[in-house]
């Protein structure tokens, strides 16, 4: 029996001078794990012990390189010449649709970075893998809150189906984002060592702004959405 085709997402960056950079990502169609080419000599900044996240559950005696950093390495190499506020046309292409928007390099890079981190194999970002399957580039804060809460509640449904106690108070979702804040801080330190460009670090900072806001905004933002469900 033939294997199902990989799920692909292409990010295409076009600058004002019409120069173009394109990255095509392949994911396992079932697990949404990023299919990453083996690098015989990965950059030093991708080593697990280098600026390791304080909440990292991985053991440096068993794993040599950070899976999140390895997933970002090709992106850092290809896009390191970009400056944070460079204006560009971003196209994100999947089999179903093309999403295009004029934006800044740091926002475009942040969107791609979020997709890569979610599918990298990092245990702390595994929660976001279902969201990666239904990737929404350049999502707003409210869109992110809705998608994260919906993903978390679906996970609780599956827990209930397995006979486990579901978390209906979203306590675990807040904890996930508190862990992500620590990851973002350590990741920014890695990227400062990886590139002279500010766009990669500022992309992490934009992701971190969402992560810092989420624990405090979840209930408030969901309360604002409650009227939409009044007919259910």
C-alpha positions in Angstrom: 0.0 0.0 0.0 1.4 3.4 -1.0 2.2 5.9 1.8 0.0 9.0 1.9 1.5 12.1 0.4 3.3 14.6 2.7 1.4 17.6 3.8 3.3 20.7 2.5 3.3 24.4 3.2 5.3 26.8 1.2 6.3 30.2 2.5 7.3 32.7 -0.3 8.8 36.1 0.7 9.0 38.8 -2.0 10.8 42.0 -1.1 10.3 45.4 -2.6 13.1 44.9 -5.0 11.3 41.8 -6.3 13.9 39.5 -4.9 12.3 36.3 -3.6 13.0 33.6 -1.1 10.9 30.5 -0.8 10.9 27.7 1.8 8.8 24.5 1.3 8.1 22.5 4.4 7.0 18.8 4.4 5.1 17.2 7.3 4.1 13.7 8.1 0.4 13.6 7.0 -0.7 11.7 10.1 1.4 13.1 12.9 2.2 16.5 11.4 5.9 16.0 12.5 8.2 18.2 10.4 10.3 16.2 7.9 13.7 17.6 8.4 16.7 16.8 6.2 19.7 15.3 8.2 22.5 17.8 8.6 25.8 16.1 9.3 27.2 19.2 10.9 24.4 21.3 12.5 25.3 24.7 13.8 26.7 25.0 17.2 23.8 27.1 18.4 21.5 24.1 17.8 23.2 22.0 20.5 20.8 21.1 23.3 23.2 22.3 26.0 23.6 25.7 24.3 21.2 28.2 26.0 19.0 25.2 26.9 15.5 26.2 28.1 15.2 26.0 31.9 12.0 24.0 31.6 13.4 21.6 28.9 12.6 17.9 29.7 15.2 16.6 27.4 18.5 15.1 28.7 21.8 16.3 27.1 23.3 12.9 27.8 20.8 11.3 25.5 20.0 14.0 22.9 22.7 16.1 21.4 20.7 18.8 19.6 17.6 20.8 20.4 14.8 19.7 18.0 13.3 23.2 18.0 16.6 24.8 17.1 17.2 22.2 14.4 13.9 23.0 12.8 14.7 26.7 12.7 18.3 26.4 11.3 17.4 26.4 7.6 15.1 29.3 8.0 17.8 31.3 9.9 20.3 30.5 7.1 18.0 31.5 4.3 16.4 34.6 5.9 19.2 36.0 8.0 19.7 39.0 5.7 16.2 40.4 6.3 15.8 43.4 8.6 12.8 43.4 11.0 10.9 46.2 9.3 11.6 45.3 5.7 8.3 45.4 3.8 7.4 42.3 1.8 4.7 40.4 0.2 4.1 37.0 1.9 2.4 34.1 0.3 1.6 30.9 2.2 0.7 28.1 -0.2 -1.0 24.8 0.7 -2.9 22.3 -1.4 -6.2 24.0 -0.4 -5.5 27.7 -0.7 -3.0 30.6 -1.1 -2.9 33.2 1.6 -1.2 36.5 0.8 -0.5 39.7 2.7 1.8 42.6 2.7 3.6 42.7 6.0 7.0 43.2 7.7 9.8 40.7 7.8 9.5 40.1 11.5 5.8 39.3 11.3 6.3 37.0 8.3 9.2 35.3 10.0 7.3 34.9 13.3 4.4 33.2 11.4 6.8 30.7 9.8 8.7 30.2 13.1 5.5 29.4 15.0 4.7 26.6 12.4 8.2 25.2 12.7 8.3 25.2 16.4 4.9 23.5 16.7 6.0 20.6 14.5 9.7 20.4 15.5 9.4 17.5 18.0 10.0 19.8 21.1 7.9 18.2 23.9 6.9 21.7 25.2 5.4 22.8 21.8 3.6 19.5 21.0 0.3 20.9 22.0 0.4 23.3 19.0 0.8 20.5 16.4 -3.0 20.2 15.7 -3.1 24.0 15.1 -0.2 23.6 12.7 -2.3 21.2 10.6 -4.8 24.0 10.2 -2.2 26.7 10.0 -3.4 30.3 9.9 -0.6 32.6 8.9 -0.3 36.0 10.6 -3.2 35.2 13.0 -4.4 38.0 15.2 -4.3 37.7 19.0 -8.0 37.0 19.2 -7.8 34.4 16.4 -4.9 32.7 18.3 -6.9 32.6 21.6 -9.9 31.1 19.8 -7.8 28.5 18.0 -5.8 27.6 21.1 -8.9 27.3 23.3 -10.7 25.2 20.7 -7.7 22.9 20.3 -7.3 22.5 24.1 -11.0 21.7 24.5 -10.9 19.1 21.8 -7.9 17.6 23.6 -10.0 17.4 26.7 -12.8 15.6 24.8 -10.3 13.0 23.7 -9.1 12.7 27.3 -12.7 12.1 28.4 -13.1 9.5 25.7 -10.1 7.7 27.1 -11.6 7.7 30.6 -9.3 10.5 31.9 -10.5 13.6 33.7 -11.0 16.6 31.4 -9.8 20.1 32.4 -12.8 22.3 31.8 -11.2 25.3 33.5 -8.4 25.7 31.0 -5.8 25.6 33.7 -3.5 23.5 31.6 -3.8 25.9 28.7 -2.5 28.7 30.8 0.4 26.5 32.0 1.3 25.6 28.4 1.7 29.3 27.6 3.8 29.9 30.8 6.2 27.2 29.5 6.2 28.8 26.1 7.4 32.1 27.6 10.5 30.4 29.0 11.2 28.7 25.6 10.9 32.1 23.8 13.5 33.7 26.1 16.0 30.9 25.6 15.3 30.7 21.9 15.9 34.5 21.5 19.3 33.9 23.1 20.1 31.1 20.7 19.2 33.2 17.7 21.3 36.2 18.9 24.2 33.8 18.6 23.0 32.4 15.2 22.6 35.6 13.2 23.6 39.3 13.1 20.1 40.1 11.7 17.5 41.4 14.1 14.5 39.9 12.2 14.9 36.4 13.7 15.1 37.7 17.3 12.3 40.1 16.8 10.1 37.4 15.3 10.5 35.5 18.6 9.7 38.6 20.6 6.4 39.0 18.6 5.6 35.3 19.4 6.4 36.0 23.1 4.0 39.0 23.2 1.2 36.6 22.4 2.5 34.0 24.9 2.7 36.6 27.7 -0.8 37.9 27.0 -2.5 34.5 26.8 -2.6 33.4 30.5 -4.3 36.6 31.4 -6.6 37.0 28.4 -8.0 33.5 28.0 -11.0 33.9 30.2 -11.6 37.5 29.3 -11.4 36.9 25.6 -13.6 33.8 25.7 -16.2 35.8 27.7 -16.3 38.3 24.8 -16.9 35.4 22.4 -19.7 33.9 24.5 -22.5 35.8 22.7 -21.6 34.1 19.5 -22.7 30.8 21.0 -26.0 32.1 22.4 -28.0 30.2 19.7 -26.4 26.8 20.6 
